[in-house]
């Protein structure tokens, strides 16, 4: 899968979970609030991916003697 398809999947799931979470915890939420929550969820997915990749790069680099 290329990066664009991964973004589409994350954006779709972010929108779905933003609507679901806001309807459960705050039923009368403004649509702008839901959009902001979706953007936050997708952004956090990318932040956590970057952290995971940086940690795996640290463990895979050879140690200098």
BELBEL-V874629 format. One record per residue. N is the residue number from 1. RES is the residue in three letters. PSI is psi in whole degrees, 0 to 359 (NA if undefined). Layout:
N&RES&PSI, N&RES&PSI
//
This chain:
1&UNK&137, 2&UNK&174, 3&UNK&329, 4&UNK&318, 5&UNK&322, 6&UNK&319, 7&UNK&317, 8&UNK&319, 9&UNK&315, 10&UNK&320, 11&UNK&318, 12&UNK&314, 13&UNK&323, 14&UNK&318, 15&UNK&317, 16&UNK&311, 17&UNK&331, 18&UNK&316, 19&UNK&316, 20&UNK&311, 21&UNK&319, 22&UNK&327, 23&UNK&328, 24&UNK&311, 25&UNK&337, 26&UNK&81, 27&UNK&332, 28&UNK&37, 29&UNK&147, 30&UNK&142, 31&UNK&331, 32&UNK&325, 33&UNK&317, 34&UNK&320, 35&UNK&318, 36&UNK&319, 37&UNK&320, 38&UNK&318, 39&UNK&320, 40&UNK&316, 41&UNK&317, 42&UNK&319, 43&UNK&318, 44&UNK&329, 45&UNK&318, 46&UNK&323, 47&UNK&315, 48&UNK&327, 49&UNK&319, 50&UNK&319, 51&UNK&317, 52&UNK&318, 53&UNK&323, 54&UNK&324, 55&UNK&322, 56&UNK&329, 57&UNK&326, 58&UNK&323, 59&UNK&338, 60&UNK&348, 61&UNK&139, 62&UNK&145, 63&UNK&136, 64&UNK&141, 65&UNK&NA
//
